């Protein structure tokens, strides 16, 4: 078989618009696994949120690439951790404060998924929703800078697309090479996430690392994604596939385009490229 590893983004790719795993997608992934293809979830999510999806999938213990590549786990085993340096985290927090953007700090060097947020800090609708979903791991603190430890994985901002687009160049100018900025845009909802990460972080570099750990060639990887934070992974994999619901700038990469996540696009890609079945063909 050409492909031995299937690297799949979660939101907008594995999950349908209703944010659950559709039956055809589940069946296609199970069939691929039955043929000996390894499955890895490659996501911007933190560990607790990604594990819930992996458990729902029901295909056993899976490698998880988290925080856009800052953490790599194989089941409960930590394989790689690239924390954000304290000066960069502090800089991001201060720039966010100046722009009235409340930062969410992700902590935990082994995938604990702890969240820090400053009491009284501005909350966009998106950030409020995110904190509510992660309330079990959330700690509200009176002073975020004082509460910052040495276990920061990322600093995250979220809000309307226009607000995040304005914040991104300010963070880039203020942090320079000390950090990597990764954005995830959801045009249909009008919102975006902006992550501040260690400069070595990226889904592509994490995929290369995972292939080395598994003893597989990068060329033997089929990668599927839908957002700008997937772009490098899709371009470096043996074959990258873009979901039809992807951000417009991703659709312009020249890679095969699958149907959208509301049309079982991931299943179509797996069926064609791994299982060798007929059905709707990606646009090439």
C-alpha positions as CSV (number, residue, x, y, z in Angstrom):
1,X,0.0,0.0,0.0
2,X,1.2,3.5,-0.8
3,X,-0.1,5.0,2.5
4,X,0.7,3.7,5.9
5,X,-0.2,6.7,8.0
6,X,-3.4,8.8,7.8
7,X,-3.0,12.2,9.5
8,X,-6.4,13.8,10.0
9,X,-7.4,17.2,11.4
10,X,-10.4,17.2,13.7
11,X,-12.6,20.3,13.4
12,X,-14.0,20.7,10.0
13,X,-12.4,17.5,8.8
14,X,-13.1,14.5,11.0
15,X,-16.1,16.1,12.5
16,X,-19.2,17.0,10.5
17,X,-21.0,20.4,10.7
18,X,-22.9,19.0,13.7
19,X,-19.5,18.4,15.4
20,X,-19.8,14.7,15.6
21,X,-18.3,11.8,13.6
22,X,-20.6,10.8,10.7
23,X,-21.2,7.0,10.2
24,X,-19.6,6.8,6.7
25,X,-16.5,8.6,8.0
26,X,-16.3,6.2,11.0
27,X,-16.7,3.2,8.8
28,X,-14.0,4.4,6.3
29,X,-11.5,5.0,9.1
30,X,-12.2,1.6,10.6
31,X,-11.7,-0.1,7.2
32,X,-8.4,1.8,6.7
33,X,-7.2,0.7,10.1
34,X,-8.2,-2.8,9.3
35,X,-5.8,-2.8,6.4
36,X,-3.0,-1.8,8.6
37,X,-3.0,2.0,8.1
38,X,-2.1,3.9,11.2
39,X,-4.4,6.8,12.1
40,X,-3.2,10.0,13.9
41,X,-5.3,13.0,14.9
42,X,-3.5,16.2,14.1
43,X,-5.2,19.2,15.7
44,X,-5.0,22.6,17.3
45,X,-7.0,21.2,20.2
46,X,-5.6,20.5,23.6
47,X,-5.3,16.9,24.9
48,X,-8.6,16.6,26.9
49,X,-10.7,17.8,24.0
50,X,-8.8,15.7,21.4
51,X,-9.0,12.6,23.6
52,X,-12.8,12.9,23.8
53,X,-13.0,12.8,20.0
54,X,-10.6,9.8,19.8
55,X,-12.7,7.9,22.4
56,X,-15.8,8.7,20.3
57,X,-14.1,7.3,17.2
58,X,-13.6,4.0,19.1
59,X,-10.5,2.8,17.2
60,X,-8.3,2.3,20.2
61,X,-5.3,4.3,21.3
62,X,-4.2,6.8,18.6
63,X,-1.2,9.1,18.3
64,X,-2.3,12.7,19.0
65,X,-0.6,15.8,17.6
66,X,-1.9,18.6,19.8
67,X,-1.7,22.4,19.9
68,X,-0.7,22.5,16.2
69,X,2.3,20.3,17.0
70,X,3.5,21.6,20.3
71,X,2.7,18.3,22.0
72,X,2.8,14.8,20.5
73,X,1.3,11.9,22.5
74,X,1.1,8.2,21.6
75,X,-1.8,7.1,23.8
76,X,-0.8,8.4,27.3
77,X,2.9,8.4,26.4
78,X,4.5,11.8,25.8
79,X,6.7,11.8,22.7
80,X,7.4,15.5,22.2
81,X,6.9,18.8,24.0
82,X,7.8,22.3,22.7
83,X,6.7,24.7,25.3
84,X,6.4,28.5,24.8
85,X,9.2,30.4,26.4
86,X,8.1,32.6,29.3
87,X,9.3,35.9,27.8
88,X,7.3,35.2,24.7
89,X,4.2,34.3,26.6
90,X,4.5,37.4,28.8
91,X,4.9,39.5,25.6
92,X,1.8,38.0,24.0
93,X,-0.2,38.6,27.2
94,X,0.8,42.3,27.3
95,X,0.1,42.9,23.6
96,X,-3.3,41.3,24.0
97,X,-4.1,43.5,27.0
98,X,-3.2,46.6,25.1
99,X,-5.6,45.6,22.3
100,X,-8.4,44.6,24.7
101,X,-8.1,41.0,23.7
102,X,-8.2,38.6,26.6
103,X,-5.6,35.8,26.3
104,X,-6.2,32.2,27.3
105,X,-3.0,30.5,28.5
106,X,-2.7,26.7,27.9
107,X,-0.5,24.9,30.4
108,X,0.7,21.4,31.1
109,X,3.8,19.8,29.6
110,X,2.4,16.3,29.5
111,X,-1.0,17.2,28.0
112,X,-2.8,18.1,31.2
113,X,-4.7,20.8,29.3
114,X,-5.0,23.4,32.1
115,X,-6.3,26.8,31.2
116,X,-5.5,30.2,32.8
117,X,-7.6,33.3,32.3
118,X,-7.5,36.6,34.1
119,X,-10.5,37.7,36.1
120,X,-12.3,40.6,34.5
121,X,-10.3,40.3,31.2
122,X,-12.3,41.1,28.0
123,X,-14.1,38.0,26.6
124,X,-15.2,37.7,23.0
125,X,-18.2,35.5,22.4
126,X,-15.8,32.8,21.1
127,X,-13.5,33.0,24.1
128,X,-16.5,32.8,26.5
129,X,-17.7,29.7,24.7
130,X,-14.3,28.2,24.8
131,X,-13.9,28.8,28.5
132,X,-17.3,27.4,29.2
133,X,-16.5,24.2,27.3
134,X,-13.2,23.8,29.2
135,X,-14.5,24.9,32.6
136,X,-13.3,21.7,34.3
137,X,-9.7,22.7,33.5
138,X,-10.1,26.4,33.9
139,X,-8.5,28.5,36.6
140,X,-9.4,32.2,36.9
141,X,-6.5,34.2,38.3
142,X,-6.3,37.9,39.5
143,X,-3.1,38.5,37.6
144,X,-2.2,36.4,34.6
145,X,1.4,37.5,34.4
146,X,2.0,36.6,38.1
147,X,0.3,33.2,37.6
148,X,2.3,32.3,34.6
149,X,4.6,29.3,35.3
150,X,7.2,27.5,33.2
151,X,4.7,25.0,31.7
152,X,3.0,27.3,29.1
153,X,2.2,25.5,25.8
154,X,0.5,28.4,24.0
155,X,-1.3,31.7,24.4
156,X,-4.5,31.8,22.5
157,X,-6.7,34.7,21.4
158,X,-10.2,34.3,19.8
159,X,-12.8,36.6,18.3
160,X,-14.2,38.1,15.2
161,X,-12.1,37.6,12.1
162,X,-11.4,41.3,11.7
163,X,-10.3,41.7,15.3
164,X,-7.9,38.7,15.0
165,X,-6.6,40.0,11.6
166,X,-5.7,43.3,13.3
167,X,-4.1,41.6,16.3
168,X,-1.9,39.2,14.3
169,X,0.6,41.8,12.8
170,X,0.9,43.5,16.2
171,X,1.9,40.1,17.8
172,X,4.2,39.4,14.9
173,X,6.0,42.7,15.3
174,X,6.1,42.6,19.1
175,X,7.3,39.0,19.4
176,X,9.4,38.6,16.3
177,X,11.3,35.3,15.9
178,X,10.6,34.3,19.6
179,X,7.2,32.9,18.6
180,X,5.2,31.4,15.8
181,X,1.7,32.6,15.1
182,X,-0.9,30.2,13.8
183,X,-4.4,31.2,12.8
184,X,-7.6,29.1,12.4
185,X,-10.4,30.8,10.6
186,X,-14.1,29.8,10.5
187,X,-15.6,32.0,7.8
188,X,-19.1,30.6,8.2
189,X,-19.2,31.7,11.8
190,X,-17.2,34.9,11.3
191,X,-14.6,34.0,14.0
192,X,-11.0,33.1,14.2
193,X,-8.4,31.7,16.7
194,X,-4.9,33.0,16.9
195,X,-2.3,30.9,18.7
196,X,1.1,32.0,19.9
197,X,3.5,29.1,20.0
198,X,7.1,28.1,20.2
199,X,8.8,29.0,16.8
200,X,9.6,25.3,16.2
201,X,6.0,24.3,16.4
202,X,4.0,23.3,13.3
203,X,1.8,20.4,12.1
204,X,4.3,19.6,9.4
205,X,7.3,19.3,11.7
206,X,5.2,17.3,14.2
207,X,4.2,15.0,11.3
208,X,7.8,14.5,10.4
209,X,8.6,13.7,14.0
210,X,5.8,11.2,14.3
211,X,6.8,9.5,11.1
212,X,10.3,9.1,12.5
213,X,8.9,7.7,15.7
214,X,6.7,5.2,13.9
215,X,9.5,4.2,11.4
216,X,7.5,5.4,8.4
217,X,8.5,7.6,5.5
218,X,6.8,11.0,5.2
219,X,5.9,10.0,1.6
220,X,3.7,7.2,3.0
221,X,1.4,9.7,4.7
222,X,-2.0,10.8,3.6
223,X,-3.0,14.1,5.3
224,X,-6.4,15.7,5.3
225,X,-7.3,19.2,6.6
226,X,-9.5,22.2,6.2
227,X,-7.8,25.2,7.6
228,X,-4.7,27.4,7.2
229,X,-2.9,25.8,10.1
230,X,-3.0,22.5,8.1
231,X,-1.3,24.0,5.0
232,X,2.3,22.9,5.7
233,X,1.3,19.4,6.7
234,X,-0.8,19.0,3.6
235,X,2.0,20.2,1.3
236,X,4.7,18.1,3.0
237,X,2.8,14.8,3.3
238,X,3.0,12.1,0.6
239,X,-0.4,13.3,-0.4
240,X,-2.4,16.2,1.0
241,X,-6.2,16.5,0.6
242,X,-8.2,19.6,1.2
243,X,-11.8,19.5,2.5
244,X,-14.4,21.2,0.3
245,X,-15.4,23.4,3.3
246,X,-11.9,24.7,3.7
247,X,-10.8,28.3,3.9
248,X,-10.5,29.9,0.5
249,X,-6.8,30.4,0.7
250,X,-6.3,26.6,1.4
251,X,-8.5,25.7,-1.6
252,X,-5.9,27.7,-3.7
253,X,-3.0,25.4,-2.9
254,X,-3.6,23.2,-5.9
255,X,-4.2,20.0,-3.9
256,X,-7.1,17.7,-4.6
257,X,-10.3,19.0,-3.1
258,X,-12.8,16.6,-1.4
259,X,-16.5,17.2,-0.7
260,X,-17.2,19.1,2.5
261,X,-17.5,17.7,5.9
262,X,-21.2,17.8,5.6
263,X,-20.9,15.4,2.6
264,X,-18.6,12.9,4.2
265,X,-15.5,14.3,2.5
266,X,-13.0,12.6,4.7
267,X,-14.7,9.2,3.9
268,X,-14.5,10.0,0.2
269,X,-10.8,10.6,0.4
270,X,-10.1,7.5,2.5
271,X,-12.2,5.3,0.2
272,X,-10.4,6.6,-2.9
273,X,-6.8,6.9,-1.8
274,X,-6.6,4.0,0.7
275,X,-9.5,1.6,0.1
276,X,-9.4,1.8,-3.7
277,X,-13.2,2.2,-3.9
278,X,-15.2,4.2,-6.4
279,X,-17.6,7.0,-5.6
280,X,-17.3,10.7,-6.0
281,X,-13.8,11.8,-7.0
282,X,-12.0,14.7,-5.5
283,X,-11.6,17.7,-7.8
284,X,-8.0,17.5,-9.3
